[in-house]
């Protein structure tokens, strides 16, 4: 198995592009370097009506490092969970395996009834 190829950013391989406008989510993902094989457009995935390719002559700024952790909070997940739990009203049902299974069975029955 050979090395993986980089994705071609200058052609849109989808068959049904309806406009010549470049998707802002695509451009944002490319400039933040989050675009890759697993990237999915927030504007409908493969059904997005805008082009998912760079315009001719567009040059990526390779010299600038993008810090993807800029929006990352320094609060540990445990503390965040405890803060959110404290915001809940008192007297709620405690989630246990039994209460979860009862809730799941109720939801499945509701789904079958539809």
Biopython code that builds the backbone (N, CA, C, O; Angstrom):
import numpy as np
from Bio.PDB.StructureBuilder import StructureBuilder

atoms = [
    (1, "UNK", "N", (0.846, -1.170, 0.000)),
    (1, "UNK", "CA", (0.000, 0.000, 0.000)),
    (1, "UNK", "C", (0.894, 1.235, 0.000)),
    (1, "UNK", "O", (1.777, 1.366, 0.848)),
    (2, "UNK", "N", (0.670, 2.125, -0.933)),
    (2, "UNK", "CA", (1.485, 3.315, -1.098)),
    (2, "UNK", "C", (1.051, 4.438, -0.185)),
    (2, "UNK", "O", (0.087, 4.306, 0.569)),
    (3, "UNK", "N", (1.767, 5.541, -0.258)),
    (3, "UNK", "CA", (1.409, 6.695, 0.571)),
    (3, "UNK", "C", (0.081, 7.298, 0.128)),
    (3, "UNK", "O", (-0.289, 7.218, -1.044)),
    (4, "UNK", "N", (-0.624, 7.898, 1.071)),
    (4, "UNK", "CA", (-1.906, 8.531, 0.752)),
    (4, "UNK", "C", (-1.673, 9.793, -0.053)),
    (4, "UNK", "O", (-0.735, 10.547, 0.203)),
    (5, "UNK", "N", (-2.545, 10.014, -1.033)),
    (5, "UNK", "CA", (-2.468, 11.227, -1.846)),
    (5, "UNK", "C", (-3.182, 12.354, -1.125)),
    (5, "UNK", "O", (-4.144, 12.128, -0.392)),
    (6, "UNK", "N", (-2.705, 13.560, -1.338)),
    (6, "UNK", "CA", (-3.400, 14.727, -0.810)),
    (6, "UNK", "C", (-4.659, 14.948, -1.634)),
    (6, "UNK", "O", (-4.657, 14.680, -2.835)),
    (7, "UNK", "N", (-5.742, 15.433, -1.015)),
    (7, "UNK", "CA", (-6.946, 15.700, -1.786)),
    (7, "UNK", "C", (-6.722, 16.861, -2.755)),
    (7, "UNK", "O", (-5.992, 17.808, -2.458)),
    (8, "UNK", "N", (-7.365, 16.766, -3.917)),
    (8, "UNK", "CA", (-7.276, 17.831, -4.920)),
    (8, "UNK", "C", (-8.238, 18.938, -4.509)),
    (8, "UNK", "O", (-9.454, 18.751, -4.554)),
    (9, "UNK", "N", (-7.714, 20.071, -4.114)),
    (9, "UNK", "CA", (-8.538, 21.173, -3.619)),
    (9, "UNK", "C", (-9.056, 22.080, -4.728)),
    (9, "UNK", "O", (-9.844, 22.988, -4.464)),
    (10, "UNK", "N", (-8.625, 21.846, -5.967)),
    (10, "UNK", "CA", (-8.988, 22.749, -7.058)),
    (10, "UNK", "C", (-10.083, 22.188, -7.965)),
    (10, "UNK", "O", (-10.489, 22.857, -8.915)),
    (11, "UNK", "N", (-10.567, 20.980, -7.693)),
    (11, "UNK", "CA", (-11.671, 20.428, -8.477)),
    (11, "UNK", "C", (-12.730, 19.866, -7.539)),
    (11, "UNK", "O", (-12.419, 19.281, -6.502)),
    (12, "UNK", "N", (-13.986, 20.056, -7.924)),
    (12, "UNK", "CA", (-15.105, 19.517, -7.168)),
    (12, "UNK", "C", (-15.577, 18.283, -7.914)),
    (12, "UNK", "O", (-16.047, 18.391, -9.047)),
    (13, "UNK", "N", (-15.461, 17.125, -7.309)),
    (13, "UNK", "CA", (-15.775, 15.867, -7.989)),
    (13, "UNK", "C", (-17.254, 15.491, -7.912)),
    (13, "UNK", "O", (-17.659, 14.455, -8.440)),
    (14, "UNK", "N", (-18.052, 16.318, -7.265)),
    (14, "UNK", "CA", (-19.479, 16.025, -7.184)),
    (14, "UNK", "C", (-20.137, 16.351, -8.527)),
    (14, "UNK", "O", (-19.713, 17.276, -9.219)),
    (15, "UNK", "N", (-21.179, 15.588, -8.894)),
    (15, "UNK", "CA", (-21.815, 15.713, -10.200)),
    (15, "UNK", "C", (-22.797, 16.871, -10.308)),
    (15, "UNK", "O", (-23.038, 17.362, -11.411)),
    (16, "UNK", "N", (-23.361, 17.313, -9.217)),
    (16, "UNK", "CA", (-24.528, 18.196, -9.286)),
    (16, "UNK", "C", (-24.299, 19.588, -8.724)),
    (16, "UNK", "O", (-25.211, 20.134, -8.103)),
    (17, "UNK", "N", (-23.168, 20.173, -8.900)),
    (17, "UNK", "CA", (-22.933, 21.518, -8.363)),
    (17, "UNK", "C", (-23.874, 22.481, -9.074)),
    (17, "UNK", "O", (-23.899, 22.546, -10.303)),
    (18, "UNK", "N", (-24.651, 23.232, -8.284)),
    (18, "UNK", "CA", (-25.706, 24.072, -8.863)),
    (18, "UNK", "C", (-25.301, 25.523, -9.038)),
    (18, "UNK", "O", (-26.064, 26.309, -9.599)),
    (19, "UNK", "N", (-24.133, 25.891, -8.577)),
    (19, "UNK", "CA", (-23.732, 27.293, -8.641)),
    (19, "UNK", "C", (-22.219, 27.383, -8.784)),
    (19, "UNK", "O", (-21.504, 26.406, -8.560)),
    (20, "UNK", "N", (-21.749, 28.540, -9.152)),
    (20, "UNK", "CA", (-20.306, 28.766, -9.274)),
    (20, "UNK", "C", (-19.728, 29.379, -8.002)),
    (20, "UNK", "O", (-18.528, 29.640, -7.926)),
    (21, "UNK", "N", (-20.579, 29.609, -7.004)),
    (21, "UNK", "CA", (-20.139, 30.208, -5.748)),
    (21, "UNK", "C", (-19.396, 29.162, -4.920)),
    (21, "UNK", "O", (-19.832, 28.016, -4.814)),
    (22, "UNK", "N", (-18.268, 29.569, -4.337)),
    (22, "UNK", "CA", (-17.482, 28.667, -3.512)),
    (22, "UNK", "C", (-18.090, 28.615, -2.107)),
    (22, "UNK", "O", (-18.447, 29.651, -1.545)),
    (23, "UNK", "N", (-18.205, 27.428, -1.550)),
    (23, "UNK", "CA", (-18.795, 27.228, -0.222)),
    (23, "UNK", "C", (-17.917, 27.871, 0.852)),
    (23, "UNK", "O", (-16.716, 27.610, 0.924)),
    (24, "UNK", "N", (-18.536, 28.721, 1.689)),
    (24, "UNK", "CA", (-17.768, 29.403, 2.734)),
    (24, "UNK", "C", (-17.254, 28.416, 3.771)),
    (24, "UNK", "O", (-16.188, 28.632, 4.349)),
    (25, "UNK", "N", (-17.993, 27.330, 4.021)),
    (25, "UNK", "CA", (-17.546, 26.323, 4.980)),
    (25, "UNK", "C", (-16.313, 25.579, 4.452)),
    (25, "UNK", "O", (-15.409, 25.233, 5.213)),
    (26, "UNK", "N", (-16.296, 25.342, 3.140)),
    (26, "UNK", "CA", (-15.144, 24.691, 2.524)),
    (26, "UNK", "C", (-13.906, 25.578, 2.647)),
    (26, "UNK", "O", (-12.842, 25.118, 3.059)),
    (27, "UNK", "N", (-14.057, 26.853, 2.287)),
    (27, "UNK", "CA", (-12.922, 27.775, 2.378)),
    (27, "UNK", "C", (-12.419, 27.901, 3.816)),
    (27, "UNK", "O", (-11.213, 27.946, 4.060)),
    (28, "UNK", "N", (-13.346, 27.956, 4.754)),
    (28, "UNK", "CA", (-12.973, 28.051, 6.153)),
    (28, "UNK", "C", (-12.201, 26.813, 6.596)),
    (28, "UNK", "O", (-11.197, 26.920, 7.300)),
    (29, "UNK", "N", (-12.673, 25.632, 6.180)),
    (29, "UNK", "CA", (-11.996, 24.391, 6.549)),
    (29, "UNK", "C", (-10.604, 24.307, 5.932)),
    (29, "UNK", "O", (-9.671, 23.818, 6.569)),
    (30, "UNK", "N", (-10.461, 24.778, 4.701)),
    (30, "UNK", "CA", (-9.152, 24.736, 4.051)),
    (30, "UNK", "C", (-8.192, 25.711, 4.714)),
    (30, "UNK", "O", (-7.035, 25.370, 4.961)),
    (31, "UNK", "N", (-8.659, 26.924, 5.004)),
    (31, "UNK", "CA", (-7.761, 27.912, 5.594)),
    (31, "UNK", "C", (-7.384, 27.557, 7.032)),
    (31, "UNK", "O", (-6.284, 27.886, 7.476)),
    (32, "UNK", "N", (-8.282, 26.889, 7.769)),
    (32, "UNK", "CA", (-7.962, 26.463, 9.131)),
    (32, "UNK", "C", (-7.283, 25.092, 9.162)),
    (32, "UNK", "O", (-6.937, 24.582, 10.227)),
    (33, "UNK", "N", (-7.101, 24.514, 7.993)),
    (33, "UNK", "CA", (-6.458, 23.202, 7.825)),
    (33, "UNK", "C", (-7.214, 22.087, 8.537)),
    (33, "UNK", "O", (-6.605, 21.172, 9.093)),
    (34, "UNK", "N", (-8.544, 22.167, 8.517)),
    (34, "UNK", "CA", (-9.357, 21.086, 9.063)),
    (34, "UNK", "C", (-9.971, 20.244, 7.959)),
    (34, "UNK", "O", (-10.607, 19.227, 8.237)),
    (35, "UNK", "N", (-9.789, 20.658, 6.704)),
    (35, "UNK", "CA", (-10.326, 19.904, 5.577)),
    (35, "UNK", "C", (-9.484, 18.658, 5.362)),
    (35, "UNK", "O", (-8.255, 18.718, 5.398)),
    (36, "UNK", "N", (-10.147, 17.530, 5.137)),
    (36, "UNK", "CA", (-9.457, 16.275, 4.874)),
    (36, "UNK", "C", (-10.463, 15.236, 4.427)),
    (36, "UNK", "O", (-11.596, 15.568, 4.079)),
    (37, "UNK", "N", (-10.052, 13.986, 4.436)),
    (37, "UNK", "CA", (-10.925, 12.916, 3.936)),
    (37, "UNK", "C", (-12.173, 12.751, 4.779)),
    (37, "UNK", "O", (-13.211, 12.350, 4.253)),
    (38, "UNK", "N", (-12.109, 13.043, 6.064)),
    (38, "UNK", "CA", (-13.263, 12.875, 6.935)),
    (38, "UNK", "C", (-14.107, 14.129, 7.084)),
    (38, "UNK", "O", (-15.098, 14.109, 7.814)),
    (39, "UNK", "N", (-13.746, 15.230, 6.411)),
    (39, "UNK", "CA", (-14.481, 16.485, 6.566)),
    (39, "UNK", "C", (-15.849, 16.373, 5.920)),
    (39, "UNK", "O", (-15.988, 15.820, 4.829)),
    (40, "UNK", "N", (-16.857, 16.900, 6.599)),
    (40, "UNK", "CA", (-18.222, 16.926, 6.062)),
    (40, "UNK", "C", (-18.727, 18.356, 6.129)),
    (40, "UNK", "O", (-18.629, 19.004, 7.170)),
    (41, "UNK", "N", (-19.262, 18.845, 5.032)),
    (41, "UNK", "CA", (-19.743, 20.222, 4.970)),
    (41, "UNK", "C", (-20.938, 20.406, 5.909)),
    (41, "UNK", "O", (-21.888, 19.625, 5.849)),
    (42, "UNK", "N", (-20.907, 21.427, 6.775)),
    (42, "UNK", "CA", (-22.033, 21.687, 7.660)),
    (42, "UNK", "C", (-23.269, 22.159, 6.901)),
    (42, "UNK", "O", (-24.362, 22.205, 7.465)),
    (43, "UNK", "N", (-23.105, 22.508, 5.636)),
    (43, "UNK", "CA", (-24.215, 23.001, 4.823)),
    (43, "UNK", "C", (-24.834, 21.865, 4.017)),
    (43, "UNK", "O", (-25.136, 22.051, 2.838)),
    (44, "UNK", "N", (-25.028, 20.708, 4.612)),
    (44, "UNK", "CA", (-25.706, 19.613, 3.927)),
    (44, "UNK", "C", (-24.790, 18.501, 3.456)),
    (44, "UNK", "O", (-25.230, 17.643, 2.690)),
    (45, "UNK", "N", (-23.557, 18.479, 3.875)),
    (45, "UNK", "CA", (-22.648, 17.397, 3.471)),
    (45, "UNK", "C", (-22.420, 17.396, 1.970)),
    (45, "UNK", "O", (-22.110, 18.433, 1.383)),
    (46, "UNK", "N", (-22.573, 16.239, 1.349)),
    (46, "UNK", "CA", (-22.382, 16.135, -0.098)),
    (46, "UNK", "C", (-23.522, 16.780, -0.883)),
    (46, "UNK", "O", (-23.413, 16.954, -2.096)),
    (47, "UNK", "N", (-24.608, 17.133, -0.208)),
    (47, "UNK", "CA", (-25.743, 17.766, -0.877)),
    (47, "UNK", "C", (-25.627, 19.287, -0.907)),
    (47, "UNK", "O", (-26.553, 19.958, -1.361)),
    (48, "UNK", "N", (-24.529, 19.839, -0.442)),
    (48, "UNK", "CA", (-24.324, 21.286, -0.454)),
    (48, "UNK", "C", (-24.383, 21.796, -1.889)),
    (48, "UNK", "O", (-23.806, 21.188, -2.791)),
    (49, "UNK", "N", (-25.078, 22.906, -2.101)),
    (49, "UNK", "CA", (-25.268, 23.422, -3.452)),
    (49, "UNK", "C", (-24.083, 24.236, -3.956)),
    (49, "UNK", "O", (-24.011, 24.565, -5.140)),
    (50, "UNK", "N", (-23.154, 24.563, -3.061)),
    (50, "UNK", "CA", (-22.016, 25.388, -3.445)),
    (50, "UNK", "C", (-20.805, 24.526, -3.794)),
    (50, "UNK", "O", (-20.716, 23.367, -3.388)),
    (51, "UNK", "N", (-19.883, 25.101, -4.546)),
    (51, "UNK", "CA", (-18.698, 24.370, -4.989)),
    (51, "UNK", "C", (-17.735, 24.122, -3.838)),
    (51, "UNK", "O", (-17.497, 24.997, -3.005)),
    (52, "UNK", "N", (-17.197, 22.933, -3.809)),
    (52, "UNK", "CA", (-16.190, 22.567, -2.818)),
    (52, "UNK", "C", (-14.848, 22.441, -3.512)),
    (52, "UNK", "O", (-14.274, 21.355, -3.595)),
    (53, "UNK", "N", (-14.360, 23.560, -4.005)),
    (53, "UNK", "CA", (-13.028, 23.609, -4.611)),
    (53, "UNK", "C", (-12.530, 25.047, -4.517)),
    (53, "UNK", "O", (-13.307, 25.996, -4.412)),
    (54, "UNK", "N", (-11.219, 25.170, -4.559)),
    (54, "UNK", "CA", (-10.635, 26.505, -4.489)),
    (54, "UNK", "C", (-10.741, 27.196, -5.839)),
    (54, "UNK", "O", (-10.664, 26.533, -6.873)),
    (55, "UNK", "N", (-10.913, 28.502, -5.854)),
    (55, "UNK", "CA", (-10.960, 29.220, -7.120)),
    (55, "UNK", "C", (-9.598, 29.172, -7.812)),
    (55, "UNK", "O", (-8.572, 29.054, -7.142)),
    (56, "UNK", "N", (-9.575, 29.261, -9.138)),
    (56, "UNK", "CA", (-8.293, 29.240, -9.859)),
    (56, "UNK", "C", (-7.385, 30.361, -9.369)),
    (56, "UNK", "O", (-7.819, 31.501, -9.206)),
    (57, "UNK", "N", (-6.130, 30.024, -9.139)),
    (57, "UNK", "CA", (-5.164, 31.011, -8.703)),
    (57, "UNK", "C", (-5.105, 31.216, -7.200)),
    (57, "UNK", "O", (-4.256, 31.967, -6.721)),
    (58, "UNK", "N", (-5.981, 30.571, -6.445)),
    (58, "UNK", "CA", (-5.975, 30.708, -4.986)),
    (58, "UNK", "C", (-4.729, 30.022, -4.439)),
    (58, "UNK", "O", (-4.445, 28.872, -4.774)),
    (59, "UNK", "N", (-3.995, 30.731, -3.602)),
    (59, "UNK", "CA", (-2.763, 30.181, -3.034)),
    (59, "UNK", "C", (-2.931, 30.096, -1.524)),
    (59, "UNK", "O", (-3.271, 31.080, -0.867)),
    (60, "UNK", "N", (-2.688, 28.911, -0.986)),
    (60, "UNK", "CA", (-2.749, 28.727, 0.456)),
    (60, "UNK", "C", (-1.503, 29.296, 1.096)),
    (60, "UNK", "O", (-0.402, 29.134, 0.570)),
    (61, "UNK", "N", (-1.665, 29.954, 2.216)),
    (61, "UNK", "CA", (-0.531, 30.506, 2.949)),
    (61, "UNK", "C", (0.042, 29.397, 3.814)),
    (61, "UNK", "O", (-0.440, 29.158, 4.921)),
    (62, "UNK", "N", (1.062, 28.722, 3.318)),
    (62, "UNK", "CA", (1.654, 27.593, 4.019)),
    (62, "UNK", "C", (2.529, 28.037, 5.182)),
    (62, "UNK", "O", (2.774, 27.246, 6.092)),
    (63, "UNK", "N", (3.003, 29.266, 5.179)),
    (63, "UNK", "CA", (3.924, 29.723, 6.198)),
    (63, "UNK", "C", (3.266, 30.018, 7.528)),
    (63, "UNK", "O", (3.926, 29.955, 8.566)),
    (64, "UNK", "N", (2.000, 30.334, 7.527)),
    (64, "UNK", "CA", (1.318, 30.713, 8.756)),
    (64, "UNK", "C", (0.806, 29.471, 9.466)),
    (64, "UNK", "O", (0.075, 28.669, 8.885)),
    (65, "UNK", "N", (1.193, 29.317, 10.720)),
    (65, "UNK", "CA", (0.701, 28.194, 11.502)),
    (65, "UNK", "C", (-0.652, 28.558, 12.081)),
    (65, "UNK", "O", (-0.827, 29.642, 12.639)),
    (66, "UNK", "N", (-1.609, 27.652, 11.948)),
    (66, "UNK", "CA", (-2.938, 27.876, 12.478)),
    (66, "UNK", "C", (-3.074, 27.056, 13.749)),
    (66, "UNK", "O", (-2.879, 25.840, 13.730)),
    (67, "UNK", "N", (-3.405, 27.707, 14.841)),
    (67, "UNK", "CA", (-3.593, 27.009, 16.103)),
    (67, "UNK", "C", (-5.059, 26.609, 16.198)),
    (67, "UNK", "O", (-5.928, 27.462, 16.374)),
    (68, "UNK", "N", (-5.334, 25.316, 16.082)),
    (68, "UNK", "CA", (-6.714, 24.846, 16.117)),
    (68, "UNK", "C", (-7.282, 24.865, 17.526)),
    (68, "UNK", "O", (-8.488, 24.698, 17.705)),
    (69, "UNK", "N", (-6.439, 25.066, 18.523)),
    (69, "UNK", "CA", (-6.893, 25.066, 19.902)),
    (69, "UNK", "C", (-7.197, 26.461, 20.421)),
    (69, "UNK", "O", (-7.300, 26.647, 21.634)),
    (70, "UNK", "N", (-7.345, 27.453, 19.540)),
    (70, "UNK", "CA", (-7.609, 28.818, 19.979)),
    (70, "UNK", "C", (-8.897, 28.918, 20.790)),
    (70, "UNK", "O", (-8.956, 29.647, 21.780)),
    (71, "UNK", "N", (-9.929, 28.184, 20.372)),
    (71, "UNK", "CA", (-11.221, 28.263, 21.041)),
    (71, "UNK", "C", (-11.349, 27.259, 22.174)),
    (71, "UNK", "O", (-12.406, 27.162, 22.797)),
    (72, "UNK", "N", (-10.302, 26.523, 22.445)),
    (72, "UNK", "CA", (-10.334, 25.475, 23.447)),
    (72, "UNK", "C", (-10.324, 26.079, 24.845)),
    (72, "UNK", "O", (-9.461, 26.891, 25.177)),
    (73, "UNK", "N", (-11.280, 25.678, 25.646)),
    (73, "UNK", "CA", (-11.312, 26.121, 27.030)),
    (73, "UNK", "C", (-10.346, 25.280, 27.840)),
    (73, "UNK", "O", (-10.140, 24.099, 27.561)),
    (74, "UNK", "N", (-9.764, 25.896, 28.835)),
    (74, "UNK", "CA", (-8.823, 25.200, 29.699)),
    (74, "UNK", "C", (-9.531, 24.468, 30.836)),
    (74, "UNK", "O", (-8.868, 23.866, 31.681)),
    (75, "UNK", "N", (-10.855, 24.505, 30.876)),
    (75, "UNK", "CA", (-11.611, 23.845, 31.936)),
    (75, "UNK", "C", (-11.649, 22.346, 31.644)),
    (75, "UNK", "O", (-12.041, 21.944, 30.548)),
    (76, "UNK", "N", (-11.247, 21.516, 32.607)),
    (76, "UNK", "CA", (-11.321, 20.062, 32.396)),
    (76, "UNK", "C", (-12.771, 19.620, 32.224)),
    (76, "UNK", "O", (-13.686, 20.248, 32.757)),
    (77, "UNK", "N", (-12.971, 18.552, 31.488)),
    (77, "UNK", "CA", (-14.319, 18.062, 31.183)),
    (77, "UNK", "C", (-15.079, 17.705, 32.452)),
    (77, "UNK", "O", (-16.296, 17.882, 32.509)),
    (78, "UNK", "N", (-14.389, 17.209, 33.466)),
    (78, "UNK", "CA", (-15.045, 16.839, 34.718)),
    (78, "UNK", "C", (-15.674, 18.062, 35.378)),
    (78, "UNK", "O", (-16.808, 18.006, 35.853)),
    (79, "UNK", "N", (-14.921, 19.178, 35.402)),
    (79, "UNK", "CA", (-15.445, 20.406, 36.003)),
    (79, "UNK", "C", (-16.610, 20.953, 35.189)),
    (79, "UNK", "O", (-17.589, 21.438, 35.756)),
    (80, "UNK", "N", (-16.511, 20.880, 33.867)),
    (80, "UNK", "CA", (-17.582, 21.354, 33.002)),
    (80, "UNK", "C", (-18.866, 20.553, 33.248)),
    (80, "UNK", "O", (-19.955, 21.124, 33.300)),
    (81, "UNK", "N", (-18.732, 19.234, 33.399)),
    (81, "UNK", "CA", (-19.901, 18.390, 33.662)),
    (81, "UNK", "C", (-20.529, 18.766, 34.999)),
    (81, "UNK", "O", (-21.751, 18.880, 35.104)),
    (82, "UNK", "N", (-19.699, 18.957, 36.016)),
    (82, "UNK", "CA", (-20.220, 19.319, 37.336)),
    (82, "UNK", "C", (-20.927, 20.672, 37.303)),
    (82, "UNK", "O", (-21.951, 20.845, 37.963)),
    (83, "UNK", "N", (-20.394, 21.632, 36.545)),
    (83, "UNK", "CA", (-21.043, 22.939, 36.424)),
    (83, "UNK", "C", (-22.405, 22.810, 35.756)),
    (83, "UNK", "O", (-23.373, 23.439, 36.184)),
    (84, "UNK", "N", (-22.482, 21.998, 34.707)),
    (84, "UNK", "CA", (-23.755, 21.817, 34.005)),
    (84, "UNK", "C", (-24.762, 21.078, 34.885)),
    (84, "UNK", "O", (-25.952, 21.391, 34.867)),
    (85, "UNK", "N", (-24.282, 20.087, 35.661)),
    (85, "UNK", "CA", (-25.170, 19.356, 36.568)),
    (85, "UNK", "C", (-25.722, 20.283, 37.633)),
    (85, "UNK", "O", (-26.878, 20.140, 38.033)),
    (86, "UNK", "N", (-24.919, 21.232, 38.104)),
    (86, "UNK", "CA", (-25.378, 22.177, 39.129)),
    (86, "UNK", "C", (-26.477, 23.089, 38.600)),
    (86, "UNK", "O", (-27.291, 23.590, 39.376)),
    (87, "UNK", "N", (-26.512, 23.309, 37.295)),
    (87, "UNK", "CA", (-27.532, 24.174, 36.688)),
    (87, "UNK", "C", (-28.886, 23.484, 36.573)),
    (87, "UNK", "O", (-29.905, 24.151, 36.393)),
    (88, "UNK", "N", (-28.908, 22.152, 36.675)),
    (88, "UNK", "CA", (-30.161, 21.413, 36.539)),
    (88, "UNK", "C", (-31.071, 21.666, 37.741)),
    (88, "UNK", "O", (-30.590, 21.873, 38.855)),
    (89, "UNK", "N", (-32.396, 21.650, 37.512)),
    (89, "UNK", "CA", (-33.312, 21.851, 38.639)),
    (89, "UNK", "C", (-33.266, 20.644, 39.576)),
    (89, "UNK", "O", (-33.002, 19.524, 39.138)),
    (90, "UNK", "N", (-33.524, 20.874, 40.874)),
    (90, "UNK", "CA", (-33.486, 19.760, 41.828)),
    (90, "UNK", "C", (-34.668, 18.823, 41.631)),
    (90, "UNK", "O", (-35.713, 19.225, 41.119)),
    (91, "UNK", "N", (-34.495, 17.570, 42.040)),
    (91, "UNK", "CA", (-35.598, 16.608, 42.005)),
    (91, "UNK", "C", (-35.731, 15.859, 40.703)),
    (91, "UNK", "O", (-36.757, 15.218, 40.479)),
    (92, "UNK", "N", (-34.747, 15.908, 39.841)),
    (92, "UNK", "CA", (-34.824, 15.180, 38.584)),
    (92, "UNK", "C", (-34.624, 13.692, 38.788)),
    (92, "UNK", "O", (-34.159, 13.259, 39.842)),
    (93, "UNK", "N", (-34.976, 12.907, 37.776)),
    (93, "UNK", "CA", (-34.803, 11.469, 37.845)),
    (93, "UNK", "C", (-33.334, 11.123, 37.639)),
    (93, "UNK", "O", (-32.704, 11.571, 36.681)),
    (94, "UNK", "N", (-32.806, 10.325, 38.545)),
    (94, "UNK", "CA", (-31.415, 9.897, 38.433)),
    (94, "UNK", "C", (-31.335, 8.842, 37.329)),
    (94, "UNK", "O", (-32.166, 7.936, 37.267)),
    (95, "UNK", "N", (-30.342, 8.964, 36.467)),
    (95, "UNK", "CA", (-30.197, 8.018, 35.370)),
    (95, "UNK", "C", (-29.407, 6.809, 35.854)),
    (95, "UNK", "O", (-28.237, 6.908, 36.222)),
    (96, "UNK", "N", (-30.079, 5.675, 35.842)),
    (96, "UNK", "CA", (-29.437, 4.408, 36.146)),
    (96, "UNK", "C", (-29.656, 3.497, 34.955)),
    (96, "UNK", "O", (-30.343, 3.872, 34.004)),
    (97, "UNK", "N", (-29.087, 2.317, 34.995)),
    (97, "UNK", "CA", (-29.288, 1.378, 33.893)),
    (97, "UNK", "C", (-30.771, 1.051, 33.730)),
    (97, "UNK", "O", (-31.268, 0.964, 32.607)),
    (98, "UNK", "N", (-31.477, 0.869, 34.849)),
    (98, "UNK", "CA", (-32.900, 0.512, 34.788)),
    (98, "UNK", "C", (-33.737, 1.655, 34.215)),
    (98, "UNK", "O", (-34.597, 1.429, 33.364)),
    (99, "UNK", "N", (-33.485, 2.902, 34.687)),
    (99, "UNK", "CA", (-34.281, 4.029, 34.181)),
    (99, "UNK", "C", (-33.947, 4.304, 32.717)),
    (99, "UNK", "O", (-34.824, 4.689, 31.943)),
    (100, "UNK", "N", (-32.684, 4.108, 32.334)),
    (100, "UNK", "CA", (-32.316, 4.306, 30.935)),
    (100, "UNK", "C", (-32.992, 3.269, 30.045)),
    (100, "UNK", "O", (-33.520, 3.615, 28.988)),
    (101, "UNK", "N", (-32.982, 2.003, 30.456)),
    (101, "UNK", "CA", (-33.594, 0.946, 29.645)),
    (101, "UNK", "C", (-35.107, 1.166, 29.520)),
    (101, "UNK", "O", (-35.680, 0.916, 28.460)),
    (102, "UNK", "N", (-35.757, 1.635, 30.598)),
    (102, "UNK", "CA", (-37.194, 1.930, 30.531)),
    (102, "UNK", "C", (-37.450, 3.077, 29.559)),
    (102, "UNK", "O", (-38.388, 3.023, 28.763)),
    (103, "UNK", "N", (-36.618, 4.112, 29.623)),
    (103, "UNK", "CA", (-36.753, 5.244, 28.712)),
    (103, "UNK", "C", (-36.538, 4.806, 27.262)),
    (103, "UNK", "O", (-37.269, 5.223, 26.364)),
    (104, "UNK", "N", (-35.534, 3.969, 27.048)),
    (104, "UNK", "CA", (-35.226, 3.490, 25.694)),
    (104, "UNK", "C", (-36.373, 2.653, 25.141)),
    (104, "UNK", "O", (-36.741, 2.814, 23.977)),
    (105, "UNK", "N", (-36.946, 1.762, 25.951)),
    (105, "UNK", "CA", (-38.071, 0.935, 25.508)),
    (105, "UNK", "C", (-39.272, 1.810, 25.160)),
    (105, "UNK", "O", (-39.972, 1.555, 24.179)),
    (106, "UNK", "N", (-39.506, 2.842, 25.967)),
    (106, "UNK", "CA", (-40.624, 3.769, 25.705)),
    (106, "UNK", "C", (-40.400, 4.493, 24.370)),
    (106, "UNK", "O", (-41.328, 4.610, 23.571)),
    (107, "UNK", "N", (-39.188, 4.975, 24.127)),
    (107, "UNK", "CA", (-38.883, 5.685, 22.877)),
    (107, "UNK", "C", (-38.996, 4.767, 21.667)),
    (107, "UNK", "O", (-39.489, 5.185, 20.620)),
    (108, "UNK", "N", (-38.542, 3.512, 21.800)),
    (108, "UNK", "CA", (-38.653, 2.567, 20.688)),
    (108, "UNK", "C", (-40.113, 2.255, 20.395)),
    (108, "UNK", "O", (-40.496, 2.126, 19.233)),
    (109, "UNK", "N", (-40.938, 2.131, 21.443)),
    (109, "UNK", "CA", (-42.374, 1.883, 21.246)),
    (109, "UNK", "C", (-43.027, 3.075, 20.549)),
    (109, "UNK", "O", (-43.878, 2.897, 19.678)),
    (110, "UNK", "N", (-42.631, 4.285, 20.931)),
    (110, "UNK", "CA", (-43.168, 5.478, 20.285)),
    (110, "UNK", "C", (-42.762, 5.530, 18.821)),
    (110, "UNK", "O", (-43.557, 5.935, 17.973)),
    (111, "UNK", "N", (-41.527, 5.121, 18.514)),
    (111, "UNK", "CA", (-41.041, 5.142, 17.147)),
    (111, "UNK", "C", (-41.768, 4.125, 16.283)),
    (111, "UNK", "O", (-42.052, 4.390, 15.114)),
    (112, "UNK", "N", (-42.072, 2.960, 16.852)),
    (112, "UNK", "CA", (-42.809, 1.934, 16.113)),
    (112, "UNK", "C", (-44.248, 2.357, 15.857)),
    (112, "UNK", "O", (-44.839, 1.968, 14.849)),
    (113, "UNK", "N", (-44.820, 3.155, 16.763)),
    (113, "UNK", "CA", (-46.206, 3.590, 16.619)),
    (113, "UNK", "C", (-46.355, 4.606, 15.487)),
    (113, "UNK", "O", (-47.453, 4.800, 14.964)),
    (114, "UNK", "N", (-45.269, 5.243, 15.116)),
    (114, "UNK", "CA", (-45.347, 6.269, 14.065)),
    (114, "UNK", "C", (-45.364, 5.647, 12.706)),
    (114, "UNK", "O", (-45.426, 6.357, 11.703)),
]
sb = StructureBuilder()
sb.init_structure("model")
sb.init_model(0)
sb.init_chain("A")
sb.init_seg("    ")
for serial, (resi, resn, name, xyz) in enumerate(atoms, 1):
    if name == "N":
        sb.init_residue(resn, " ", resi, " ")
    sb.init_atom(name, np.array(xyz, "f"), 0.0, 1.0, " ", f" {name:<3s}", serial, name[0])
structure = sb.get_structure()
